[in-house]
């Protein structure tokens, strides 16, 4: 591309000042856009609500800086008569508008952190409720007469295994993106819950009266566990972390590349601009 001259109606000093400013703004645009994209990625990958919110705010501030630089650069390009560079800035703006829409969705999803919250419930309170369920069944077995202990143990182990199966299914449910697959996992959870409750009903009839209080406690622990499981499933169904990551790795990455390429082309074009004095 041959170095172009600024319109002859402008004084060289004024034109040089504007050209220098346009180059600085184009450079700032690329820096601020890169900061926005990076902060958005960190919001998606953050493992706490506070960190996600902080990175999301950082991304929004950088996007506002991009908008400000675009608003400052456009009249300078028009004043200099740089029509090619003005069109390149328009190309960037077109891609950037699409980027902002996608990034807005990503940041809204990222700060909700529903998959992470589901995971914390699964590894924390739900696991505690499952352990409490196991302990109360062990107490019920221990309080059962020797002649009935083997049957009581078998029933108790059946119930515990069913609850553990639900726990095992929570992790793939939290990570899953497909609604159909999540539905299948929930059906398996429902089957395991039925098995656990059925084992408790039979166990209650087999144990001695003194041991029934432990079976009742086990039933309460199972109720607590299933209540937490429903909460885990509901959070997992919203899938905000999975969806934000999919958008970040898909649409956003494509649009980011287009925006960055537009800005580099604009920078190169401005770098090749020169002057020749006419007055």
N, C-alpha and C positions, 0 to 999 in steps of 0.2 A: 504494500500500500504506500503510495507516494505521500510524503508529508504535505499536509494541507495548510493553507494560510487562513487566518482569521479575517473576517469581513473588514474591508479597508476603512470603514467608517469609525472603527475603534482605534484609540491610541494604543501603540504597542505595549506601553507600560500597563495600561488597564487590562488589555487582553492577556498579557503574561500573568498578571495577578489572578485573573479569573481561571486561566488554564491551570495554574498551580493549585488553586482551590478545588477545581473540578477533579484533579488527580487525587488530592488528599481525601475528598469525599468518596470517590470510587474505592480507594483503599480502605477507608473506614467502613464502607458498606460491606465489603467482603469480610472484614474482621468481625463486625457486629453480627452479620448473618451466621458466621461460623460459631460465634459464642452462643447465639440463640439455639442453633441445632445441637450443639454439644450439651448445653444445659437441659434441653428437652430430653435428650438421650439419658442423661443422669437422673432426671425425674422418673423416667420409666424404670431404670435399674435400681433406684434407691430402695432400701429395705425398711424404712420407717416413714410414717406419715409426715413428720416434721421435715425430713430430708427431701421427700418428694415435693412438698409444698415450697420449700426454699428454692429448689432447682427450677420449679415451675415459674416462680416469681422472677427468677434470674432470666429465664427464657423470654418471659413476657417483656421485661425491661429491655432486653437486647432487640427484640422485635420492634419495640417503640423507637429505639435508636435507629434501626434500619429505616423506618418510616420517616423519621426526621431527616436523615441524610438524603433520602430520595427527594423529599420536599425541598431541600436546599440545593440539590444538584440540578434538578430539572430547569429552573429559570436561568441558571448559568449556561447550560448547554444551549438553551434557546437564544440567550443573549449573544452567545458566541457564533450562532448560526451553525452549530454542529448537528446537522440533521441525522447523520448516520448514528452518532452516539446517542441522540435522543431516541431513535428507534430501538437501539440496543437496550436502553434503560426501560423502554416500554416492554420489550421482551422479558426482561427481568421481572418487571412489575406483574406481568401476566402469570408467570410461574410462581412468583412470590404470593400472589393472592390465593392461588390454589394451595400453596404450602401452608399459609396461615390457617386456612380452614381445616386441613388435616391435622396440623400441629395443635390447634385448639381442641380438637377431639382427643388427641393423645394426652394432652395435659389434664383435661377434665377426667379422663379415665385413670391416669397414673396416680393422681392424688387420692383417689378412692381406695386403692390398694386392697380390693376385696379378696383377691386370691391369697395375698400375704396374711390378711386377717383370718381367713379360713384355715390357713396352714398353722397359724399360732394357736387357734382353738383346737385343732386336731392334735398337735404335739403337746399342748398344755392341759386345759380343763377336760377335754374329752378323754385324753389318756389317763388323767387322774380318776375320772368317773369309771373308766374301764377297770383300772386297778382296784378301785373300791368294790366293784362288782365281783371281781375274782376273790378278794379277801373275804367278803361276806359269804360267798358260796363255800369257801374252805372252812369257815366257821360252822356253817350248817352241816357240812359233812362230818366235821369233828364231833359235833353234838349228836350225831346219829348212832343208833345202836350198831354194834359190830356186825351183826348178821346182815344189816341193810347198807353198810358203808360202801360196799363195792358198787351197788346200784346207784347210790347217792353220788359217789364220785364220778361215775360215768355220766350221769345227768348233768352234774356240775361242769364237767369238762366239755360236754356238748354245748352248754350255754356259753361258756367262756370262749370256746373256739368260734362260735357264731358271732360274738361281739368283736373278737379279734379280726374276723373276716371283714366286718364293716370298717374297722380301723384301716385295714390294708387297702380297702377300696377308696378311702377318702383321698389318698395322695394322687392316684390317677384321675380322680374326679376333679380335683383342684387344678391339675395341669391340663386337663382336656379342653379343647376348643370346640368340639362338635357337640351340639345339643343332643343328637341321636345317641351318641356314645354315652353321654352323661345319663341319659334316660335309662339305658341298659344297665349302667352301674347302679343306679338308684333301685332298679328292680331287684338286682342281686342283694342290695342292702336290705330291702324289704323282706326278701326270702330268709336272710340270716336273722333278722329281727324276729320273724315268726318262729324260727327254730329255737331261738333263745327263750322266748316267752313260753313256748310249748314245753321246753325242758323244765322251766321253773314251775309250771302248773303240775307237771307229773311229780317233780321233786317235792313239792309241798305236801302231796299225798303220801309220799314214801317216808319222810323224816318223822322223827318223834316230835310231839307237841312242843317240847323245849327248844327244838331247833327251828321251829317255824318263824320265830322272830328274825332269825338270820336270813331266811328265804324272803321274808317281807322286806328286809333291808336291801337284799340283793335286787328285788324288784324295783325299789325306789332308786337304786343306783343305775339300773337299766333305764328307768324313765329319764333320769338326768342325762345319761349318755345319749339317748335317742333325741332328747331335746336339743342337745349341743350338736348332734349330727344333722338335725334339720337346719340349724343355723349355719353350719358349715356348708351344707348343700346350697342353701339360699345365696350365701356369699359367693360360692364357687360358680353358681349359675350366672351371676352378674359378670364374672370373668374380666374385670377391668384391667388387671395386669396382663393377662394373656392377649386381650384385644389391643391394648396400647402397644405392646411389644410387636404384635403382628403389623400394626400400622406403621410403627417406627422402622421396621425392617423391610416393609413393602413400599407403600405409596410415598411415605415421607422420604425415604432414601432416594427414590427416583427423582422426586421434586427437588430435593437438596442438590443433587448433582446438576440438574438443569439450572438452578439459581446460581450455583457457583460458577458454572461454565459461562453464563450470561455476564456475570461480573468480571470474570477474567478477560473475556472478549472486550468488554467496555474499557477495562484498564489498559489493555494492549493498544486499543484504538487511541485513547487519550495520550498514551506514551509516545505515539508516533506523530502527534500533532506538533506543528512548528509554526513560525511566524515569518512574515517578511514585511518590513516597514514600507508603507505607501505614502506617508506624509511626514 
